[in-house]
Amino acid sequence: MRLIAVSKTKPAAAIREAYAAGQRDFGENYLQELVRKAEELGELADIRWHMIGHLQTNKAKLAARHASLVHSVDSPRVAEALARRRGEWVSAGMDLPAHLATPLRVLVEVNIAGEAQKAGCVPAALGEVLASIEREPWLALGGLMTVPPFTDEPDVARRCFERLRALRDAHGGPERLPELSMGMSDDLEAAIAAGATLVRVGTAIFGARSARTPTPLDPASG
Ligand SMILES: *Cc1c(COP(=O)(O)O)cnc(C)c1O
């Protein structure tokens, strides 16, 4: 199991500190914030950036350039946009860093509970999204990701994780879908018990985030 330290809203100094303690995988929700930090921390050559937030197709180019794993592919359109951009980076030639000359690893985000306002494909659409990724030579299918409904009821998250695992088993099992990205600070144990291979932990590592303070990087603040 691999721990992804979710560093959204936290400064580069906090990331440097976690890096010095041995952490290499960091997750961000907003691509602009991910890119800014990746550039600011460019000297940390073996750091891995995870794009865990909703991805718009017009940001595919930046994701394909900076993310080592995109957790949030939820439609064939997003898959195609990422693949096209990754292919462009590679065929642009030049002095490409080694990590760009390989297919981009992606996970499919599944909206298990079918929440209307939430990103992720519904379970019924999963087969189609998986196939769209496997058609693309510049993408590598890594597995599935989910974010459970926001609630204090611990059973809701547990059932959600078990459903993601069941979906994985219904769509080829760990051979086709080795990674299950699930579990955050509050529901970590349930996710691990259900078979998580990647857990995304923010608050429990970096402390509380100030509640929805808009930053210049937040699309909500323009
Ligand atoms: C913010 C976030 C996390 C981390 O949440 P914590 O409760 O701070 O651990 C994990 N996954 C996603 C998709 C997030 O947006």
PDBQT file of the ligand as one rigid body, heavy atoms in Angstrom, charges set to zero:
ROOT
HETATM    1  C1  LIG A 301      -8.801  16.512  -0.056  1.00  0.00    +0.000 C 
HETATM    2  C2  LIG A 301      -8.865  15.136  -0.622  1.00  0.00    +0.000 A 
HETATM    3  C3  LIG A 301      -8.300  14.054   0.056  1.00  0.00    +0.000 A 
HETATM    4  C4  LIG A 301      -7.674  14.170   1.442  1.00  0.00    +0.000 C 
HETATM    5  O1  LIG A 301      -8.677  14.386   2.388  1.00  0.00    +0.000 OA
HETATM    6  P1  LIG A 301      -8.338  14.430   3.974  1.00  0.00    +0.000 P 
HETATM    7  O2  LIG A 301      -9.668  14.277   4.601  1.00  0.00    +0.000 OA
HETATM    8  O3  LIG A 301      -7.720  15.760   4.227  1.00  0.00    +0.000 OA
HETATM    9  O4  LIG A 301      -7.417  13.312   4.271  1.00  0.00    +0.000 OA
HETATM   10  C5  LIG A 301      -8.333  12.813  -0.567  1.00  0.00    +0.000 A 
HETATM   11  N1  LIG A 301      -8.901  12.640  -1.786  1.00  0.00    +0.000 NA
HETATM   12  C6  LIG A 301      -9.460  13.655  -2.457  1.00  0.00    +0.000 A 
HETATM   13  C7  LIG A 301     -10.054  13.396  -3.796  1.00  0.00    +0.000 C 
HETATM   14  C8  LIG A 301      -9.473  14.929  -1.897  1.00  0.00    +0.000 A 
HETATM   15  O5  LIG A 301     -10.057  15.927  -2.570  1.00  0.00    +0.000 OA
ENDROOT
TORSDOF 0
